[in-house]
Amino acid sequence: MAAKKVAKFSKKLTVILVCGSTILWLGGFYLFSPYFTKAQDYPPGMGHWPLMMIDGDAGVATSTTLFVFAGDDNAIPGTNLTVNAYYSNDGSTWSTAVACSPLYTDSNLFKCKLTNAVAAGSDGRSFYYYLEAIDNVNQKFYLPGPDEASSKQYPFVVVVYNTPNWQNTFSGADGTKEWTGVKDGRCFPITSAVSAGQTSISLDDVSAFSVNEWIMIDDVFPNQERRQITAIDATNNTLTISALDNDHPAGTCVFKFIQEAYVWVEGLDKSATTTADGTFILSGVPDGCYDTVAFKKGYCEARHFGLCVSAADGTPDTFDLDFFLPYGDCMKGGEVEGAFVIWTAPFDGMMGAPRDIDIDAFPILIALSDNASSTTVNIQNVKFYKEAMGEKLGLNPNKIKAQPSGFIFL
């Protein structure tokens, strides 16, 4: 099924996308799937969750990290698509470019490590930054934008706290809860019932598993069990594990824990990488409400929305989190029947959709999975509606320019 996505911007037009496309352009609005070779037409685009607060120090400089989605209609991340970050501690003296690196090969997600960028100082001071994307023909895009001069004048501003009351924790590593951590979202059902003390389980197919990986046997709470695979019999489709504590019926799901998945708290300089058993710790989270995101190349991201923590009563909160990542490479595409939306920019915090954006200043960008096909993009399956999904807007077929990887709406 083709994906549907809503984008709303300042001219009060809501766009409903029902397509399996690669590139579309309508004024300041375009879609693209960045892994097709074509003529260069448009500047790159970026999406970024601005930091709201970071922890600093009164005596020494500290580091911070930014995550940025970036893409282009032709340039490839890490090859000829460059993302840079610039920062300032006073809002007027700016650093040289700090290069951001794709989190994975050919990934649209960039990580910007600003080492010792946050100067020592008093509690509650400000830190400033802006972002730059440059494609293979030196076309540029800035955030907050719309150009570098404006980004310097009106940059992202972050409050720096010298670690007071940053005591809360988001955890995927609670040893008493076998389900916490980051997992492959696929269910691999047990084909035959197993008993307590048994050291092997049978599946329909074990090709997705490796020795030393960790799995969760997802029976009714509290009978979940986390086990490490010690041997695999590909002929009989069995996994060898340590002795089970409980009986489990046939059909019980087995999930893989994911190593080296990234987990981060949006709006904070807080991120972690999962260990071999899929666990992580995000400590030092200040009071507030946050979205947490987990992602790994080869999977789509998963989120927990609006998790609120507070140590106001003297006892810090700990959230025990589990993430199930849908299988399919959303960094470049996914294993789905139709093309789907990977990410959009700019963000408004509401389902990631652009909203109330001045299209004369910013392009509205929607990146699709790279299984999008130009043969499926046409005037019939890309539909534009006014706000509140009311009257359908007509599009002039004479204003559609064909491209090898899609169409451009002029």
N, C-alpha and C positions, 0 to 999 in steps of 0.2 A: 504494500500500500504506500502510495506516495505521501510524503510528509506534508504537514500544513504548518505554516508559521505566520504570525501576525506582526506587522510593523506599523507603527503609528508616528506621524511626524507633524511638523508645525503647520502645514497647510491642511490639517485635519483630514487627511486621507489615511484610511486603514488599508493595508495591503494583505490580502490572503494569498499565500503562495501554494499552488497545487501543481507541482511540476517535478520532473526529473531532469534538471537543467544544469548548465555549467556557468554561463555568463548572460546576465541581463543588465540593461542600463535604462533608467528612466529619470532624466534630470540628474539629481544628485544621488540616485538610488541605483545600486547595482548588486548583482549576485555573481559569485564565481566559485569554481572549483579549481584550486590553484595548480593542478598538476597536468595541465594540458599545454602544449606548445602552440602559441599563436602570436600574431602581431601585437606589439605593445600599444595599448590604448589609454589606460587610466593609471593614475597614481596608486600606490599601495594603500591599504587600510589597516587600522588597528582597533582592538578592543582591550579594555583594561579596567580592572576593579581598583580604583584609587585607594591607597592606604589612608586610614583614618587616624591611626596612632601607632607609634613605634616606641620601643624602650631604648633609652639612652643611658648615659652615665655622666656624673658631675665631673669626673676627673680624667677620663680617657675617651677617645673616639670609638664609636661602635659602628657596626655594619648593618645593612638592611637588604632586603631582597624584593624585587618586583616581578610579577608575572604578566606577560603581555601576549595576546593573540595577534598575529599579523599575517597578512596574505596579499597576494597581487594577482593580476590576470595573466602574468607570464613568469615573473621571477620566482625562484625556488628558495624557500627558507634555508639558510645556512650556506647557500651557494652564491646567489646574486640578489637576495633580499636581505637587507641589513636593518637591524633594529638597534638603536642607541638610546641610552638614558643620560640625562644631564641633571646635576643636582647643585643646590646652593644651601648654605647655612644662614645666609642673610638676605636672600631674595634679590641680590644684585650682582654678586660675584659668582660666576657659574663655572663648573668643572669642565674639563674636556670631555669628549664623548666616551661613555662607558659602554663597550660592546655587549650586547645581550646574545645569548647562545640558544639555539633550538634545544628544547629539553630532550628530544629524540631526533634521530636523523630524519630530515625532511619534514619535521613537525612544524605546525603553525604556532605552537606554544613556545614562547621564549622565556628564559629566566635571566634576569638582570641582577647580578650580585654587585652591590655597591659597598665595596670593602672599606671599612674605616671612614665612611662618608659622613656619618653623623658626628659633628664636632661635640666635644664635651661642653657642658654648660648647665644653666639653671633648669629646674623642673618646669615643664609647660612651655618650653621654647618651640619655635617653628622650624620645620625642615621643608625645603622646596624642591620640586623636580618636574621635568617634562620629558616627553618621549618623541622619538623621531624614527620614521621608517623610510628607507631609500630603496628603490627598485633598480633593476639592471640598466635603465637608461637615465638614472639620476633624478627621477621624479620622486618628490618627497611628500610625506604626510606627517602632521604633528598632532599630539595631544598634550594639553587641552585644545590647542589649535586656535584659529585655523592655519596659522603660519608660525614660524619660529619667533618672530618678534612678539606676537601676541602671547605665545606660550611662555616666554620669559616674563612678560608683564603680568600675566594672569596664570601662573603655574598651579600645579597641584600643591596644596599646603597641608602638611602633616604636623600634628602635635606630638612632641617628644616628651615622654615621661621617664624619669630616672627610676624605673622599676618599682613604683609604689603599689602595693596591693594587686600585683599581677600574680595572683595565686591560684586561679582556677585552671582546670585541666580538661582537655578533650583526649580521651584515651581509647585506643584499640588494642590494649595490652593487659586487660584485667585477667589475671590467672584463674580467677574463680568463675569466669564467664567464658565458656569455650567458643562462643559465637563471635566475640569481638574481633575486629580487624578488617582487612580489605580482602575480598574474595572475588573470584571469577563467578559471574552471574549464572553460568550454566549449571543446571542440575543433572548429575550423573546418577541415576537411580540404581540402588542395589538390586540385583536380579534374584537373589535367594536370601531368605531370612538368616540372620546371624545371631549367635548367642553370646552372652557374657563369657569372657575368657578366650573367645576365638581370636585368631591372629591373622585372618585374611578375609577379604570381602570380594565378591564377584560383581562385575559391571558388564554392560553390553559392549563397551569399548574402553580400553585403557590407554589409547594412543595419545590422549591429551595430557597424560601424567608422566612425571619423571621421578626417579629415585631421589630421596631426600626432600621432596616437596611435602608440604603440610596440607592436610585435608580436614574438613569438618563434616562429621556425620550428623545431619540435621534432623534428628528425631524430635519428638515433642519435648518442650522444655520441662525439666532441666536435664534431659537425657542427651543433649548434644555432646559430642566427643571430638576433641582435636587430637589428631594423630599424625605422625610422620611416616612417610612411605619408606620402607627399608628394602623392598624388592618388588619387581613387577614381572608377572608371567603373561606375556603378550599372547601366547597360544591359548591359554585358558581364560584370559581377561580377568585376572585376579591381582589385587594389591595386597602385599604383606605389610602388616602394621603391628604395633605392640598390642597386647591383650586388651580386648574391649571390656568396659565396665558394665555395659548394659546389653540387653537384647534389642535387636532392631529388625522390624519387619521388612519384607521385600517391598521395593518401591521407595524406601527412605532415600532422600537426596544426599549425595556426596558433593561437596563444593571444594574447589581448590583455593587455598590462600595464595595471595599474590605478593611476591617479593619485589622490592624496589618500585613500588607504586608511590606516587607523591600524594601527600595529604596537606592541604593548607587551609588556613582560616582567612576568608576573604576580608580585605581591609586591614589586615595586620601583617606584620613581618613575622609570621609564625608558619613554619612548614616542617614536614618530617618525611622521611622515607621509610617504608615498611621493611621489617627484617624478614628473614627466611620464612617465618611462620605467619607473615601477614600483619604483624602487630606494629603499633606506633604509639608515640606519646607526644602530645602538643601541650606543654606545660607553660606556665606564666601567662595565662590568658586573663586580661583585665575584665572587670565587670562589664556586662553588656550583652547584646544579642547578635549572633553571627551566623553566617552560612559557612559550612565546611564542605570542601570539595576533595574528591579522590580521583586520580587519573593515572593511566599507564598506557604506553604505546601498545596497540593491539586491542584496546578496549575503548568504550565510550565512558565519559565521566559519570560519576554518581555524586549526589549531594544530600546533605541534611540542611534544611532551611530553618532559620530563626531559632537557633539554640541559645537560650538565655542563661547566663551564669552570673553568680554574685557571691562575694565573700563578705557581704555587709553584716551578716549575723555572726561573723567571727569564724565561720567554718567554710573554707573554700569548696566550691562545687566541682564535681568530677562527672563528666558525661562519658558513658561507655558506648562507643560507636561501632557500628558495623556497616560496611559498604559492600554492595554487590555491583560489580562493574559489568555492564552489558558487553558481551563479546562482539568485536567488530572495531576496526581501527578508525575511530572518530578523529584522529589526528590527520588522517588522509582520506578516510572513507569507511564504510561499514558493511557488514554482511547482512544486508537487508534487501527486500524485494525491490524497493524503489529508492530514489535519491532522497536524502533527508538533510535537514539543516544541522550544521556542525556548531556554528557560533555566529553571533551578530555583533555589530558595532555601529554607533556607540551603544553602551548599555544604559538602561534606565533602572535597573534593579528589579524589574517586573518581568519575570520569565525571560530575561535576556533580550527583550525586544526593544528596538529603537522606538523612542516616544518623544514627541514634541521637539524634534530636532530641526534646526534651521538648515534646510537643504542647500541654501546658498553658501553656507559656511562649511558644512560637513557632508561628506557622502554617507549614505546609509548603506551599510554593507552586510550581506548575508552570505556566508560561506556554506556551500553544499558539499556533501560527500563526493568523492571522486569516482563513484559509479554513476554519477549524473551523465546523461547522454544527450548530446545536441540534437539527436534525432527525435527526442521526446519533448523538446521545447517548441511550443508554437502558441499562436494567439488564442487557441481554444483552452489550453490547460494551464495558462498563467492568467489569473483573474485578479483584478484590482477593484476594491470596494471603498466607498466612503466610510467615515467613522461609524462605529456601531454596526458594521456589516450590513449596511443598508443598500442604497442604490449602487448597482454595478456600473463602473466607468467604462466607457468605450475606448478602445485603443486603435490607432490608425495603422493598419498593416503596412502602409507606405513608409512609416517611420521605423520599421524594423530592419536592421542591418544584419545580414547573415555573417557569421564568423565560423571558422573551422570547429570551434568548441562550443558553439552556442549562438545566441542572437543578442544583439544590442538594441535596446529601445531608445531611440533618439529623442 
